[in-house]
Amino acid sequence: KNQVEQSPQSLIILEGKNCTLQCNYTVSPFSNLRWYKQDTGRGPVSLTIMTFSENTKSNGRYTATLDADTKQSSLHITASQLSDSASYICVVSAVDYKLSFGAGTTVTVRA
Amino acid sequence: DVKVTQSSRYLVKRTGEKVFLECVQDMDHENMFWYRQDPGLGLRLIYFSYDVKMKEKGDIPEGYSVSREKKERFSLILESASTNQTSMYLCASSLRGLGYGYTFGSGTRLTVV
C-alpha cells in the first residue's frame, strides 16, 4: 500500500529561525512529490512540485529536496515568519492520477 | 489564477438530512476530486471524476455519492448525514494525466448534529 509518513507531527519555532520537515514515502512507481501549505480552515496551497529528476526546488523561503533513491523529501523553511504558521502536507503521486497524502506537520512560529 | 470554489465555508446539518456540497472550477480541468480531512488522518479520497457523468470511488465512498453533470461542477452528496461525517471537505481539480495543475478549493467545514 502506498504510504507517506511525515515528521515531526508538530513543531514550535521562534520567529527568524529555520526548520526542516521530513517526508518518507513508499509510493511506487513514483511520478512527483509536492509540498502544500494549509492555513487553518483553508484549502491546501501548492508550494513546490518535484519530479524524479529534480533534487531541489525553491519557492521564496521554502526549499524542498528530494532523494528518489531513498524515497525521502524535506522542506526547509528559512528565516521563519509568523505567517509560516500552518500545516505542511507532503503529497506523492504515482504514475496515475492517484495521490497519497501525508498527515501533515503543524508548524507554529512564535514571536 | 485557477479557481476552485466551494459554495459554503461552514455548514451545520442535522442527522438524517440530505446534504449537498458544491464545487465549481473555472480552468476547464478534466479531473475533479472530493476529499475529507480529519485530524491525524490527512486527506482521504472520497470520489473522483475524470469526465462529465463519469465517477469513480475513492478510498472511503461509503455514505457518499457524487454528481458531475457539467465539466466545471462536481457535487458531493451525503444521502443521510451522520455525526461521523462531521469533517472538513475539500474539492480539487486537475488537468488530465499526471495531475499537474492540481488545485484545491478553500474547504467546507461540515458539522452534523
Interface residues (C-beta under 8 A of the other chain):
Chain A: V4 S31 N32 R34 Y36 G41 R42 G43 P44 V45 S46 I49 I89 S93 V95 Y97 K98 L99 F101 G102 A103 G104
Chain B: V4 Q6 R9 N31 G40 L41 G42 L43 R44 L45 F48 Y50 L90 A92 S94 G97 L98 G99 Y100 Y102 T103 F104 G105 S106 G107 R109
